[in-house]
Amino acid sequence: MSGLHRQCLWEYLTPERPQAGALEGERTSDVCVIGAGFTGLSAALHLLEAGYSVCLLEAHETGHGGSGRNVGLVNAGTWIRPDDVEAALGSTVGERLNSVLGQAPAEVFALIERLGIECQARRDGTLHMAHNPAGVADLQKRASQWQRRGARVELLTGPRCEEYCGTDKVAAALLDHRAGTLNPMAYACGLAAAVQRRGGAFFHHSPVERLEREGGQWRVLTAKGSVRAERVIIASNAYTEGEWTDLKRHFFAGYYYQLASVPLKGAAAERILPHGQGSWDTRTVLSSIRRDADGRLVLGSLGNGANKPDWFLRSWGDRIQRHYYPGLGRVDWQFAWTGRIAFTPDHLMKVFQPAPGLMAVTGFNGRGVTTGTVFGKAFAAFIQRDDPAELPVPFQTARPVSAPALRGHLYEAGFSLYHAGQCLRVVL
């Protein structure tokens, strides 16, 4: 068995990434965007295409955060069921959010095609797999609610479910034809390259240290430079760093780790998700399952893999693989990596306008590919027309999450205990 590389698979598969130096000196632009993930890149791109000057600041490098490290599922909707979205937000706002995020995969794939981004994009749908009778009941509700809204989803059972999932351990699966998969790092880098081609001022290794209001403008300061702009978009989400903003008080950080095997070949491997969908199951501490373009099996789950030894991660991966796909035999795990997620108690994103010309969004709850893309575009439209109706949800009154650090620690402890039980075959 080869060594387990503590490297993100998507970084390994995307060796050529946009280059940018650190900000030095003073710059002026119409809009300063903080964070080069899906939200910030989408906002910058659409603003540039509308004729605005944009300066984009990234504390590390493009895709460093959740954008480059996620599963790469191009999902429709939110984490919770659409009826629950409308119950939480009211029928008007909830219906709009369901509509916008229901169409979000189409927005992502159209953008990829328009920009010619090579990112292993597949528009074959996703599978939400029921692991027990309660999971089947949940998927039945989701299917009914989305179908009532005209969405192209279907509940698979029996032989067709087994064929699509490639396992007999799933009683039912919700096939969402709107959705798909991609290499998230390559998608982020493709957006970044488009921003650079359109003349965006782009800086890596430029963490923001503070924001200052000067007259009718904002001054965004880094260690060696500053940007003056009328508008500032904070798009750092779960990777918000420093004390220059209180955005961190409005989510609690969670983690998601993944394992990727060596490329797999043979009949047993080809039976895994044979129609190209990415998937996840209905467990509270879920497992995600997909394959990449080279045939690797990619497994993931909630929790911080960075603080777990190799043997633990391998044992967990073996347990999930042998449960769903025992015909594979022994699998050689090649890569392991972890990303951070901004969670909110109600599993819905939050959009803020804490001061004139300053806006932020957080709380994607693990749905960053689509949510980040459409919210970035919406911020650009809002700036162009100064119309809050351009946003999928209204600006909200800031209500900090209580004890976010404690919540994060408690969640992580629960995830670790559950995974230990899986490794010990106490739970699955």
NULOVO-615706 format. One line per 8 residues: number of its first residue (from 1); their letters; for each residue x, y, z of N, C-alpha, C. Coordinates in steps of 0.2 Angstrom, whole numbers. Layout:
BEGIN
NUM) a) X/Y/Z/X/Y/Z/X/Y/Z; ...
***
This chain:
BEGIN
1) msglhrqc) 4/-6/0/0/0/0/4/6/0; 3/11/-4/7/17/-5/5/22/1; 9/27/2/8/32/7/2/36/6; -1/39/11/-7/43/10/-5/50/9; -6/53/4/-4/60/2/-9/65/5; -6/69/10/-11/74/13/-11/80/8; -14/79/3/-15/84/-3/-22/83/-6; -25/89/-7/-31/89/-11/-31/86/-18
9) lweyltpe) -35/81/-19/-35/78/-26/-36/84/-31; -40/88/-30/-42/93/-35/-36/98/-37; -32/99/-32/-26/103/-33/-21/99/-37; -20/93/-35/-16/88/-39/-18/88/-46; -24/88/-48/-27/87/-55/-27/94/-58; -25/99/-55/-25/106/-58/-19/109/-56; -13/107/-60/-7/109/-58/-6/116/-60; -9/118/-66/-8/125/-68/-14/130/-66
17) rpqagale) -12/134/-61/-17/138/-58/-14/146/-59; -19/150/-58/-18/157/-60/-12/160/-55; -8/164/-57/-3/167/-53/-4/174/-52; -3/176/-46/-4/183/-44/1/185/-38; 3/191/-38/8/193/-33/3/196/-27; 7/198/-22/3/202/-16/2/209/-18; -3/212/-15/-4/219/-16/1/223/-12; 3/228/-16/8/233/-13/6/240/-16
25) gertsdvc) 6/245/-11/4/251/-13/-3/252/-13; -5/258/-16/-12/260/-16/-16/259/-22; -22/256/-22/-26/255/-28/-32/258/-28; -36/260/-33/-42/262/-33/-46/258/-38; -52/256/-36/-57/253/-41/-64/254/-39; -69/252/-43/-76/253/-42/-78/249/-36; -75/242/-36/-77/237/-31/-71/233/-29; -71/232/-23/-66/228/-20/-69/221/-18
33) vigagftg) -67/216/-20/-69/209/-18/-64/206/-14; -66/203/-8/-62/200/-3/-64/192/-4; -59/188/-6/-60/181/-7/-60/179/-14; -56/174/-16/-56/172/-23/-58/165/-23; -64/164/-20/-68/158/-21/-74/159/-26; -78/154/-26/-84/154/-31/-88/161/-30; -89/163/-24/-93/169/-24/-89/175/-26; -83/176/-24/-79/182/-26/-78/182/-33
41) lsaalhll) -76/176/-36/-74/176/-43/-80/177/-47; -86/175/-45/-92/176/-49/-94/183/-49; -93/186/-43/-95/193/-43/-90/197/-47; -84/196/-46/-79/200/-50/-80/199/-57; -81/193/-60/-82/192/-67/-88/196/-70; -94/195/-66/-100/198/-69/-99/206/-68; -96/209/-63/-95/216/-63/-90/218/-68; -85/215/-70/-80/217/-75/-84/217/-82
49) eagysvcl) -88/212/-83/-92/211/-89/-97/217/-90; -99/220/-84/-104/225/-84/-100/232/-85; -93/232/-85/-89/238/-86/-87/241/-80; -87/238/-74/-84/240/-68/-77/238/-67; -73/242/-64/-66/241/-62/-67/237/-55; -63/232/-55/-63/227/-49/-56/225/-47; -55/225/-40/-49/223/-37/-51/217/-32; -48/212/-33/-49/206/-30/-43/204/-25
57) leahetgh) -45/203/-19/-39/201/-14/-41/194/-11; -36/190/-11/-36/183/-8/-30/182/-3; -32/180/3/-27/179/8/-22/174/6; -24/169/2/-19/163/1/-19/163/-7; -22/158/-10/-22/158/-17/-29/156/-20; -30/156/-26/-36/155/-29/-39/148/-27; -45/147/-24/-47/141/-22/-45/137/-16; -41/141/-12/-37/139/-6/-43/136/-1
65) ggsgrnvg) -48/139/-1/-53/137/4/-58/132/2; -64/133/4/-69/128/3/-71/127/-5; -69/132/-9/-71/131/-16/-66/126/-19; -60/126/-17/-55/121/-20/-56/114/-17; -58/114/-11/-58/108/-7/-64/104/-6; -69/106/-10/-76/102/-8/-77/96/-13; -82/93/-12/-84/87/-16/-84/88/-23; -87/94/-25/-88/95/-33/-94/93/-35
73) lvnagtwi) -99/93/-31/-106/92/-33/-109/98/-35; -112/98/-40/-116/104/-43/-123/103/-41; -125/105/-35/-132/103/-32/-137/109/-33; -143/107/-34/-149/111/-34/-152/112/-27; -154/118/-26/-158/119/-19/-153/120/-13; -156/120/-8/-152/120/-1/-152/114/2; -149/114/8/-148/107/11/-155/105/14; -159/109/16/-166/107/18/-171/107/13
81) rpddveaa) -177/104/14/-182/103/9/-185/109/7; -187/110/1/-190/116/-2/-196/119/2; -200/114/5/-206/117/9/-203/120/16; -198/117/18/-195/120/24/-192/127/23; -189/128/17/-186/134/15/-192/139/16; -197/138/13/-203/143/13/-206/144/19; -206/138/24/-208/139/30/-204/144/34; -197/143/33/-192/147/37/-192/155/35
89) lgstvger) -193/156/28/-192/162/25/-198/166/23; -204/162/23/-210/165/21/-211/163/14; -217/163/11/-218/160/5/-215/164/-1; -215/170/-1/-212/174/-6/-205/174/-7; -201/175/-1/-194/174/-1/-192/167/-2; -195/163/1/-193/155/1/-194/153/-6; -200/155/-10/-201/153/-16/-196/155/-21; -194/161/-20/-189/164/-24/-182/161/-23
97) lnsvlgqa) -180/159/-17/-174/156/-16/-174/149/-19; -179/145/-18/-180/139/-21/-179/139/-29; -182/144/-32/-182/145/-39/-175/146/-41; -172/151/-38/-165/153/-40/-160/147/-39; -160/144/-33/-155/138/-32/-157/132/-36; -164/131/-38/-166/126/-42/-163/126/-49; -162/132/-51/-159/134/-58/-152/135/-57; -149/135/-51/-142/136/-51/-137/131/-54
105) paevfali) -138/125/-55/-134/121/-59/-133/123/-66; -139/124/-69/-139/127/-76/-135/133/-77; -135/137/-72/-131/143/-72/-124/142/-72; -122/137/-68/-115/135/-67/-112/132/-74; -116/127/-76/-114/124/-83/-114/128/-89; -119/133/-89/-119/138/-94/-113/142/-94; -111/144/-88/-105/148/-87/-98/145/-89; -98/138/-87/-92/134/-89/-92/134/-97
113) erlgiecq) -98/133/-100/-98/132/-107/-96/139/-110; -98/144/-108/-97/151/-111/-90/153/-110; -87/151/-104/-80/153/-103/-75/148/-106; -77/142/-108/-73/136/-110/-68/134/-105; -71/133/-99/-67/130/-93/-67/123/-93; -61/120/-93/-60/113/-93/-59/111/-85; -65/108/-83/-65/106/-76/-69/99/-75; -68/95/-79/-72/88/-79/-79/89/-77
121) arrdgtlh) -82/94/-80/-89/95/-79/-94/89/-82; -98/87/-78/-103/82/-81/-110/83/-78; -114/84/-83/-121/86/-81/-126/80/-81; -124/75/-77/-127/68/-77/-132/68/-71; -132/73/-67/-136/73/-61/-133/71/-54; -136/70/-49/-133/68/-43/-138/63/-40; -136/59/-35/-140/54/-32/-140/55/-24; -146/56/-21/-146/56/-14/-149/49/-12
129) mahnpagv) -145/45/-8/-146/38/-7/-149/37/0; -154/33/0/-157/32/7/-154/26/10; -151/27/16/-148/21/20/-152/17/24; -158/20/25/-163/16/30/-170/18/28; -175/15/31/-182/17/30/-184/25/31; -181/28/36/-182/35/37/-179/39/32; -173/36/29/-170/40/23/-175/39/17; -178/34/16/-183/33/11/-189/38/11
137) adlqkras) -191/38/17/-197/43/19/-195/50/17; -189/52/19/-186/59/18/-186/60/10; -183/55/7/-182/56/0/-189/57/-4; -194/53/-1/-201/53/-4/-204/60/-4; -202/63/2/-205/70/3/-201/75/-1; -195/74/-2/-191/79/-6/-193/78/-13; -194/72/-16/-196/71/-23/-203/74/-24; -207/73/-19/-214/76/-20/-214/83/-20
145) qwqrrgar) -210/86/-16/-210/94/-15/-206/97/-21; -201/94/-24/-198/97/-30/-202/95/-36; -205/90/-37/-209/88/-42/-215/93/-43; -218/95/-37/-223/99/-37/-221/106/-39; -215/108/-39/-212/114/-42/-210/113/-49; -211/108/-52/-209/107/-59/-202/105/-60; -198/103/-55/-191/101/-55/-191/94/-58; -185/93/-62/-184/86/-65/-180/81/-60
153) velltgpr) -184/79/-56/-181/74/-51/-185/68/-51; -182/62/-49/-186/56/-49/-183/51/-44; -188/48/-40/-186/43/-35/-185/36/-38; -179/34/-37/-177/27/-40/-178/22/-35; -181/16/-36/-181/10/-32/-180/4/-36; -179/-1/-32/-178/-8/-35/-172/-9/-40; -173/-12/-45/-167/-14/-49/-164/-7/-52; -168/-2/-54/-165/4/-57/-161/8/-52
161) ceeycgtd) -163/8/-45/-159/11/-40/-153/7/-39; -153/0/-39/-147/-3/-38/-142/-2/-44; -145/-2/-50/-141/0/-56/-137/6/-56; -141/12/-54/-138/18/-54/-133/19/-48; -135/16/-42/-130/17/-37/-124/12/-37; -125/7/-40/-120/2/-41/-120/-3/-34; -125/-3/-30/-125/-6/-24/-132/-9/-22; -132/-14/-18/-139/-16/-16/-140/-14/-9
169) kvaaalld) -136/-10/-6/-137/-7/0/-141/-1/1; -144/1/-5/-148/8/-5/-155/6/-7; -160/7/-3/-167/6/-4/-170/10/-9; -168/16/-9/-171/21/-14/-165/27/-15; -166/30/-21/-161/36/-22/-165/41/-26; -164/48/-24/-167/53/-27/-162/56/-33; -164/54/-39/-160/57/-45/-162/64/-47; -158/68/-46/-159/75/-48/-155/77/-55
177) hragtlnp) -159/77/-60/-157/78/-67/-154/85/-68; -156/89/-63/-153/96/-64/-146/97/-63; -143/92/-59/-137/93/-55/-131/90/-59; -125/89/-56/-120/86/-59/-113/86/-55; -108/85/-58/-101/85/-54/-96/89/-58; -91/91/-55/-85/94/-58/-79/94/-54; -73/96/-56/-67/97/-52/-67/104/-50; -69/105/-43/-70/112/-41/-64/117/-41
185) mayacgla) -58/114/-40/-52/118/-41/-51/121/-48; -52/116/-53/-52/118/-60/-57/123/-62; -63/123/-59/-68/128/-60/-66/134/-57; -64/134/-51/-62/141/-48/-56/144/-52; -51/140/-54/-46/143/-58/-48/145/-65; -53/142/-68/-56/144/-74/-59/151/-73; -63/152/-68/-66/158/-66/-61/164/-65; -55/162/-61/-50/167/-60/-47/169/-66
193) aavqrrgg) -45/164/-71/-42/166/-77/-46/171/-81; -53/170/-81/-58/174/-85/-58/181/-82; -57/182/-75/-56/188/-72/-50/192/-74; -45/188/-74/-38/191/-76/-39/193/-84; -42/189/-88/-42/191/-95/-46/197/-96; -51/198/-92/-55/204/-92/-52/210/-89; -46/210/-86/-43/216/-83/-44/217/-76; -46/212/-72/-47/213/-65/-40/213/-62
201) affhhspv) -40/217/-57/-34/218/-53/-34/212/-48; -29/207/-48/-30/201/-44/-24/200/-40; -25/199/-33/-19/198/-29/-20/192/-24; -15/188/-24/-14/183/-19/-10/185/-13; -10/181/-8/-6/182/-2/-7/189/1; -14/191/1/-15/198/3/-21/198/8; -20/195/14/-25/195/19/-27/202/21; -34/204/22/-36/210/24/-35/211/31
209) erleregg) -32/217/33/-31/218/40/-36/223/44; -39/227/40/-44/231/42/-48/235/37; -54/237/38/-58/241/34/-59/248/37; -58/253/33/-60/260/35/-64/264/31; -69/267/34/-73/272/30/-71/279/29; -70/281/23/-67/288/22/-71/291/17; -75/296/20/-80/299/15/-85/295/13; -86/295/6/-91/290/3/-87/284/0
217) qwrvltak) -81/282/2/-78/276/0/-75/272/6; -73/266/4/-70/261/9/-63/261/7; -59/260/12/-52/259/11/-50/252/14; -48/247/10/-47/240/12/-39/240/13; -37/238/19/-30/238/20/-27/231/21; -21/230/18/-17/224/19/-11/226/22; -6/221/23/0/222/26/4/227/22; 4/227/15/8/231/11/5/236/6
225) gsvraerv) -2/236/7/-6/240/2/-13/241/4; -16/245/0/-23/246/1/-27/247/-5; -34/247/-5/-38/248/-10/-44/252/-8; -45/258/-12/-50/262/-11/-56/260/-16; -62/259/-13/-67/257/-18/-74/260/-15; -79/261/-19/-85/263/-17/-89/257/-14; -88/251/-16/-91/245/-14/-86/240/-12; -88/236/-7/-84/230/-5/-88/224/-4
233) iiasnayt) -86/219/-7/-90/212/-6/-85/208/-2; -88/206/4/-84/201/8/-87/194/6; -82/190/3/-84/184/0/-80/178/3; -78/179/9/-73/174/12/-76/168/16; -83/169/17/-87/163/20/-83/160/26; -82/153/25/-80/149/31/-72/151/32; -69/154/27/-62/155/28/-60/163/30; -65/166/33/-64/173/35/-59/173/40
241) egewtdlk) -54/177/40/-48/177/45/-48/184/47; -45/184/53/-43/191/56/-49/194/60; -48/200/63/-53/203/67/-56/209/63; -55/210/57/-57/216/53/-65/216/52; -68/210/53/-75/209/52/-78/205/57; -84/206/59/-88/201/63/-92/196/60; -90/195/53/-94/189/49/-93/183/53; -88/181/56/-87/175/59/-92/173/65
249) rhffagyy) -95/179/67/-100/178/73/-107/175/70; -107/175/63/-114/173/60/-114/166/57; -109/162/58/-109/155/57/-104/151/61; -105/145/62/-100/141/65/-97/136/61; -90/136/61/-86/132/57/-87/124/58; -88/121/52/-87/114/52/-82/111/47; -81/105/47/-76/102/42/-79/96/39; -75/95/33/-77/90/29/-71/87/26
257) yqlasvpl) -70/80/27/-64/77/25/-65/72/19; -60/71/15/-61/66/9/-55/62/8; -57/56/5/-51/51/3/-52/50/-4; -47/49/-8/-47/47/-15/-43/41/-16; -45/36/-19/-41/30/-21/-37/31/-27; -32/27/-28/-29/27/-34/-34/25/-40; -33/27/-46/-38/25/-51/-39/18/-51; -46/16/-52/-48/10/-51/-51/7/-58
265) kgaaaeri) -49/1/-60/-51/-2/-66/-55/-9/-65; -58/-11/-70/-61/-18/-70/-69/-17/-69; -72/-23/-69/-79/-24/-69/-82/-21/-63; -79/-23/-57/-82/-21/-50/-81/-13/-50; -76/-10/-52/-76/-3/-52/-81/1/-57; -82/-2/-62/-86/1/-67/-94/1/-65; -95/-4/-60/-102/-4/-58/-103/1/-53; -98/5/-50/-99/10/-45/-102/17/-49
273) lphgqgsw) -108/19/-47/-111/25/-50/-110/25/-58; -112/20/-62/-110/19/-69/-112/24/-73; -117/28/-71/-120/33/-76/-117/40/-74; -112/41/-70/-108/47/-69/-111/52/-64; -116/50/-60/-118/54/-54/-113/54/-48; -113/60/-45/-110/60/-38/-116/59/-33; -114/57/-27/-119/55/-23/-118/56/-15; -123/56/-11/-122/56/-4/-128/52/-1
281) dtrtvlss) -127/50/5/-132/46/8/-136/50/14; -141/47/16/-146/51/21/-144/51/28; -138/48/30/-136/48/37/-135/55/39; -136/56/46/-135/63/49/-128/65/48; -123/60/49/-116/61/48/-115/57/41; -116/61/36/-117/58/29/-110/55/26; -111/51/21/-105/49/17/-106/51/10; -102/55/7/-102/56/0/-98/51/-4
289) irrdadgr) -100/50/-10/-97/45/-15/-97/48/-22; -92/48/-25/-91/49/-32/-85/47/-35; -84/47/-42/-78/45/-45/-76/51/-49; -69/51/-50/-67/57/-54/-66/54/-61; -63/58/-66/-63/57/-73/-58/51/-74; -53/50/-69/-48/45/-70/-50/38/-66; -56/38/-64/-59/32/-61/-57/31/-53; -55/36/-50/-54/36/-43/-60/36/-39
297) lvlgslgn) -61/32/-34/-66/32/-29/-65/38/-24; -69/43/-23/-69/48/-19/-74/48/-14; -72/47/-7/-77/46/-2/-76/52/3; -81/55/6/-80/60/11/-86/60/16; -84/64/22/-89/64/27/-87/70/31; -92/72/36/-91/78/40/-86/76/45; -82/81/46/-77/80/51/-70/83/49; -65/84/54/-59/86/52/-54/81/51
305) gankpdwf) -52/79/45/-47/74/44/-40/76/45; -39/82/46/-32/84/47/-30/82/54; -34/81/59/-32/80/65/-33/72/67; -33/68/61/-34/61/62/-28/57/59; -26/52/62/-20/49/59/-22/45/52; -17/43/48/-18/40/42/-22/33/43; -21/29/48/-24/23/49/-31/24/51; -33/29/54/-40/31/55/-44/32/49
313) lrswgdri) -41/36/45/-44/38/39/-45/32/34; -40/28/34/-40/22/29/-45/17/32; -45/17/39/-50/12/41/-57/14/40; -59/21/41/-65/23/39/-67/22/32; -62/24/27/-63/23/20/-65/16/18; -61/11/21/-62/4/20/-69/2/22; -71/5/28/-78/3/31/-83/5/26; -83/11/23/-88/13/19/-88/10/12
321) qrhyypgl) -82/9/10/-81/6/3/-84/-2/4; -82/-5/9/-84/-12/9/-91/-13/11; -94/-8/14/-101/-9/15/-105/-8/8; -103/-3/4/-107/-1/-2/-104/-5/-8; -98/-6/-8/-95/-9/-14/-90/-15/-12; -92/-20/-9/-88/-25/-7/-84/-29/-12; -87/-29/-18/-84/-32/-24/-77/-29/-26; -76/-23/-24/-69/-20/-26/-63/-24/-23
329) grvdwqfa) -64/-27/-17/-59/-30/-13/-55/-24/-10; -49/-25/-9/-44/-20/-6/-43/-14/-10; -44/-8/-7/-43/-2/-11/-37/2/-8; -33/4/-12/-27/8/-10/-29/16/-10; -29/19/-4/-31/26/-4/-25/30/-5; -26/35/-9/-20/39/-12/-20/46/-9; -25/50/-8/-26/57/-6/-30/57/0; -29/62/4/-33/64/10/-33/72/11
337) wtgriaft) -39/75/12/-39/82/13/-45/84/16; -45/90/19/-50/93/23/-52/100/21; -58/102/21/-61/108/19/-65/111/25; -66/117/25/-70/120/31/-77/123/28; -82/122/32/-89/124/30/-92/129/34; -95/134/32/-99/139/36/-106/136/37; -108/134/43/-114/131/45/-118/137/48; -125/136/47/-129/141/51/-135/136/55
345) pdhlmkvf) -137/138/60/-142/134/64/-148/132/60; -150/136/55/-156/134/51/-154/132/44; -148/131/43/-145/128/36/-147/133/30; -148/139/32/-149/144/26/-143/149/26; -142/152/21/-137/157/20/-139/164/23; -135/168/25/-136/175/27/-133/180/23; -136/185/21/-134/191/17/-134/197/21; -129/201/22/-129/207/26/-126/213/22
353) qpapglma) -129/219/24/-126/225/22/-125/229/28; -120/228/32/-118/231/38/-117/239/38; -115/241/32/-114/248/31/-115/250/24; -116/256/22/-117/258/15/-111/256/11; -113/252/5/-107/250/1/-104/244/3; -105/241/9/-102/235/11/-107/229/12; -106/224/9/-110/218/8/-106/211/9; -110/206/12/-107/200/14/-112/195/13
361) vtgfngrg) -110/188/12/-114/183/12/-110/177/16; -114/173/19/-110/167/23/-116/162/24; -113/156/26/-118/151/28/-121/146/22; -116/144/17/-118/140/12/-120/133/14; -117/131/20/-119/124/23/-117/119/18; -111/119/15/-109/114/10/-111/114/3; -115/119/1/-117/120/-6/-114/125/-10; -107/126/-9/-104/132/-12/-103/132/-19
369) vttgtvfg) -103/127/-23/-102/127/-30/-108/131/-33; -114/129/-32/-119/133/-35/-121/139/-31; -122/139/-25/-124/145/-21/-119/150/-22; -112/149/-21/-108/154/-22/-108/158/-29; -109/153/-34/-109/156/-41/-115/161/-42; -121/159/-40/-127/163/-41/-127/169/-36; -124/168/-30/-124/174/-26/-119/179/-28; -114/177/-30/-109/182/-33/-112/186/-39
377) kafaafiq) -115/182/-43/-118/186/-49/-124/190/-47; -127/188/-41/-133/193/-39/-130/199/-35; -124/198/-32/-121/204/-29/-119/209/-35; -116/207/-40/-115/211/-46/-121/214/-49; -126/211/-49/-133/214/-52/-135/219/-47; -135/218/-40/-137/223/-35/-133/229/-36; -126/228/-37/-122/234/-37/-124/238/-44; -125/235/-49/-127/238/-55/-133/242/-55
385) rddpaelp) -138/239/-52/-145/242/-52/-147/245/-45; -143/244/-40/-145/246/-33/-152/244/-31; -153/238/-33/-160/235/-31/-160/229/-27; -162/229/-21/-162/223/-17/-165/217/-20; -170/218/-25/-174/213/-28/-169/208/-32; -163/211/-33/-158/206/-37/-156/201/-33; -156/201/-27/-153/196/-22/-158/190/-21; -156/184/-21/-160/178/-20/-164/179/-13
393) vpfqtarp) -161/182/-8/-164/183/-1/-162/190/1; -167/194/5/-165/201/7/-159/201/11; -157/207/12/-152/208/17/-155/207/24; -152/204/28/-154/202/35/-151/206/41; -155/207/46/-153/210/52/-148/205/55; -142/208/57/-137/204/60/-139/201/66; -139/194/67/-141/190/73/-135/185/74; -130/187/78/-125/182/78/-127/175/81
401) vsapalrg) -123/170/79/-124/163/81/-122/163/88; -125/160/93/-123/160/100/-118/154/100; -112/156/103/-107/152/105/-104/148/99; -102/151/93/-100/148/87/-95/143/88; -90/145/92/-84/141/93/-86/134/97; -90/135/102/-92/129/106/-97/125/101; -101/127/97/-105/123/93/-100/119/88; -95/123/85/-91/119/81/-87/113/84
409) hlyeagfs) -85/115/90/-81/109/94/-86/103/96; -92/105/97/-97/100/99/-99/95/93; -100/99/87/-101/95/81/-95/91/79; -89/93/80/-83/89/78/-82/83/83; -84/84/89/-83/79/94/-88/73/92; -94/75/90/-100/71/88/-98/67/82; -95/71/77/-93/67/70/-87/62/72; -82/64/76/-77/60/77/-79/53/81
417) lyhagqcl) -84/54/86/-86/48/89/-90/44/84; -94/47/80/-98/42/75/-93/39/71; -88/42/68/-83/39/63/-79/33/67; -78/35/73/-74/29/77/-79/23/78; -85/24/79/-90/19/79/-90/15/72; -90/19/67/-90/16/60/-83/11/60; -78/14/62/-71/10/61/-72/4/65; -75/4/71/-75/-1/76/-81/-6/74
425) rvvl) -85/-4/68/-91/-8/66/-96/-8/71; -97/-3/76/-102/-2/80/-108/1/77; -107/6/72/-112/9/68/-110/9/61; -114/11/57/-113/12/50/-116/18/47
***
